[in-house]
Amino acid sequence: MVKVLGVIPARLESTRLPRKALAPICGRPMIVWVYEGARRAACLERLVVATDSEEIVTVCCEHSIPVMMTSSSHRSGTDRAWEVMTREPAEIVVNIQGDEPMITEGHVNLLLRPFQETAGTQVSTLKVAIDAVSARDPSNVKVVTDLAGRALYFSRAQIPYDREGMGRVQYYKHQGLYAFTAAALEKFHRLPPSPLEQLERLEQLRFLENGISITVMETPQDTIGVDTEEDLRKVEEYFRRKGWAESGGSVR
């Protein structure tokens, strides 16, 4: 059994951007960028792409990326990560979204800090500060936490609501990376989708609605989750500015 297992769930079809896992960014498939960004995290003893697509398996093999064929019946990437855990047991599982090509080892290391520092941590995730304009966009999932940094709620709505219009609210966008204990991930998989999860279309609400605490760490490093052609363009421009396109991501 490994202590920390990293899983990158990836499916080929997507509603808003079909075949986005293989969408080219600076000449390389997006899934390759995600893997290259995450694999530098020394805390990950094993990192594997989990998919139900033969095409993604082929691309991963071409780039020497560990990949596992998983069931096509999973409702979420978290369920896909659970399947990997059943075949490769681990104490902690890190779920790295396959549409987050800007992820770096810094994100992964920060995600695991609560498990190292606070006994009883079950689930962790990340947030990044955003302005009010970005907070109004329902594609940016917002999170509010208690004073100890535990999630109170995640929403596509603009939360918290500035009733007095003082303009002093700091909004936070949820970054879709998670780390779970094996027990928390097992419980998530066995629980049915919860009411708020189905309403907001946010799987992390299943944890909160069932009394499972989520620790939220703040990162200064924003990312662009890829859902549209415009997102792809923005990521490619960012990589070129950083010089990563020319280096193949090796200097990230």
C-alpha positions in Angstrom: 0.0 0.0 0.0 1.3 3.5 -0.9 0.7 6.4 1.4 -0.3 9.0 -1.2 -1.8 8.0 -4.5 -2.5 10.6 -7.2 -5.3 10.0 -9.7 -6.1 12.1 -12.8 -9.7 11.1 -13.9 -10.1 11.8 -17.6 -13.0 11.2 -19.9 -13.1 11.9 -23.6 -16.6 13.3 -24.0 -17.6 16.6 -22.5 -20.8 18.7 -22.9 -19.2 22.1 -23.5 -15.9 21.0 -25.1 -15.9 17.5 -26.6 -12.7 15.6 -26.5 -11.1 18.2 -24.2 -8.8 15.8 -22.4 -6.9 15.4 -25.7 -7.3 19.0 -26.9 -3.9 20.3 -28.0 -2.2 23.1 -26.0 1.0 24.3 -27.5 1.1 21.1 -29.5 0.6 18.6 -26.6 -2.6 17.0 -25.4 -4.1 18.6 -22.3 -3.9 15.4 -20.3 -0.1 15.4 -20.8 0.2 18.9 -19.4 -1.9 17.9 -16.3 0.3 14.9 -15.7 3.6 16.8 -16.1 2.4 19.5 -13.7 1.4 17.1 -11.0 4.1 14.5 -11.2 6.7 16.9 -9.7 5.0 16.8 -6.4 7.4 14.6 -4.3 4.6 13.7 -1.9 2.9 11.6 -4.6 4.3 8.0 -4.4 2.2 7.0 -7.5 0.4 9.1 -10.1 -2.0 7.5 -12.7 -4.5 8.6 -15.2 -7.9 6.9 -14.9 -10.1 6.8 -17.9 -12.7 4.8 -19.8 -11.4 5.9 -23.2 -9.1 3.7 -25.4 -7.9 6.9 -27.1 -6.8 8.4 -23.9 -5.0 5.2 -22.9 -3.2 5.2 -26.3 -2.1 8.8 -25.8 -0.9 8.2 -22.3 1.1 5.1 -23.4 2.7 7.2 -26.2 3.9 9.7 -23.5 4.9 7.0 -20.9 2.2 8.1 -18.6 0.8 5.4 -16.2 -2.8 4.8 -17.1 -5.7 2.6 -15.9 -8.8 1.6 -17.8 -11.8 2.1 -15.5 -15.6 1.6 -15.7 -17.7 3.7 -18.1 -20.5 3.8 -15.5 -19.0 6.2 -13.0 -21.0 9.3 -12.2 -18.0 11.5 -11.4 -14.3 11.7 -11.4 -14.3 11.0 -7.7 -16.0 7.7 -8.3 -13.3 6.9 -10.9 -10.6 7.8 -8.3 -12.3 5.4 -5.9 -12.0 2.5 -8.4 -8.3 3.1 -8.8 -8.0 3.0 -5.0 -9.7 -0.3 -4.8 -7.1 -1.7 -7.2 -4.1 0.2 -5.8 -4.8 0.8 -2.1 -3.5 4.0 -0.5 -3.9 5.9 2.8 -4.6 9.2 1.0 -5.9 9.7 -2.5 -5.4 13.0 -4.4 -7.9 13.7 -7.2 -6.4 16.0 -9.8 -8.9 17.2 -12.4 -8.0 16.3 -16.0 -9.0 19.7 -17.2 -6.6 21.7 -15.0 -3.4 22.0 -17.1 -2.0 24.8 -15.0 -1.7 22.7 -11.9 1.8 22.6 -10.3 3.5 20.6 -7.6 2.8 23.6 -5.3 -1.0 23.0 -5.5 -0.5 19.3 -4.7 1.8 20.0 -1.7 -0.5 22.6 -0.2 -3.5 20.2 -0.6 -1.7 17.6 1.5 -0.6 19.9 4.3 -3.7 19.5 6.4 -3.1 15.7 6.6 0.4 16.4 7.9 -0.5 19.1 10.4 -4.0 18.3 11.7 -5.1 15.0 13.0 -8.5 13.9 11.9 -8.4 15.6 8.5 -10.7 13.7 6.1 -10.9 15.8 3.0 -9.0 18.9 1.7 -9.3 21.2 -1.2 -8.1 24.6 -2.4 -9.4 28.1 -2.8 -8.1 31.3 -4.5 -9.2 34.9 -4.0 -11.2 36.5 -6.8 -13.0 39.8 -7.4 -16.7 40.5 -7.4 -17.0 40.4 -11.2 -15.5 36.9 -11.3 -17.7 35.9 -8.3 -20.8 36.6 -10.4 -19.9 34.0 -13.0 -21.6 30.7 -12.1 -18.9 28.7 -13.8 -16.6 29.9 -11.0 -17.7 27.9 -8.0 -17.5 29.9 -4.8 -16.6 28.6 -1.3 -17.2 30.1 2.2 -15.4 28.7 5.2 -15.6 28.9 9.0 -12.9 30.6 11.1 -10.9 27.3 11.2 -10.8 27.0 7.4 -13.5 24.3 7.1 -16.0 24.6 4.2 -19.4 25.9 5.1 -20.8 25.8 1.6 -19.9 25.7 -2.1 -22.1 27.4 -4.6 -22.4 28.7 -8.2 -24.2 31.7 -6.7 -22.3 34.8 -5.5 -21.6 33.9 -1.8 -21.4 35.5 0.7 -24.1 38.0 -0.1 -23.1 41.6 0.5 -26.5 42.8 1.9 -25.3 46.3 2.8 -23.4 46.8 -0.4 -20.2 47.8 1.4 -18.0 46.3 -1.2 -15.6 44.8 1.3 -16.3 41.2 0.7 -13.5 38.9 -0.3 -14.8 36.2 -2.6 -13.0 32.8 -3.1 -13.1 30.5 -6.0 -12.9 26.8 -5.4 -10.1 25.0 -7.2 -11.2 21.5 -8.1 -8.4 19.5 -6.5 -9.1 17.2 -3.6 -7.3 14.9 -1.2 -9.2 12.2 0.7 -8.5 9.6 3.3 -9.3 6.2 2.0 -12.3 6.0 4.4 -13.7 9.3 3.3 -13.4 8.3 -0.4 -15.1 5.0 0.3 -17.9 6.7 2.1 -18.4 9.2 -0.7 -18.7 6.4 -3.3 -21.3 4.4 -1.2 -23.5 7.5 -0.5 -26.2 8.4 -3.0 -26.0 11.8 -4.7 -27.3 14.4 -2.2 -30.1 17.0 -2.8 -27.8 20.1 -2.9 -25.2 18.2 -4.9 -27.8 17.6 -7.6 -29.2 21.1 -7.4 -25.9 22.9 -7.8 -24.2 20.1 -9.8 -21.3 20.1 -7.3 -20.2 16.7 -6.0 -18.3 18.1 -3.0 -21.6 19.0 -1.4 -22.2 15.3 -0.9 -19.5 15.4 1.8 -21.0 18.4 3.5 -24.5 17.2 3.5 -23.4 13.9 5.1 -21.4 15.6 7.9 -17.9 15.0 6.4 -15.7 18.1 7.0 -13.6 19.6 4.1 -10.5 21.6 5.0 -9.9 24.5 2.5 -6.4 25.8 1.9 -5.8 29.2 0.2 -3.4 29.3 -2.7 -2.0 32.4 -4.4 -1.8 30.4 -7.7 -4.9 30.7 -9.7 -5.6 28.3 -12.5 -7.9 28.1 -15.6 -10.0 25.0 -15.7 -10.7 24.2 -19.4 -14.3 24.1 -20.4 -14.4 26.1 -23.6 -12.2 27.0 -26.6 -11.7 30.4 -25.0 -10.2 28.7 -21.9 -7.9 26.7 -24.2 -6.7 29.9 -25.8 -6.1 31.6 -22.4 -4.1 28.6 -21.1 -2.0 28.5 -24.3 -1.2 32.2 -24.1 -0.2 31.8 -20.4 2.1 28.9 -21.2 3.8 30.9 -24.0 4.4 33.8 -21.7 6.0 31.5 -19.2 8.1 29.9 -21.8 6.6 26.5 -21.0 5.5 25.9 -24.6 9.1 25.9 -25.8 10.4 23.7 -22.9 7.5 21.2 -23.1 6.6 22.1 -19.6 9.9 20.8 -18.2 10.7 24.1 -16.4 7.3 24.4 -14.7 
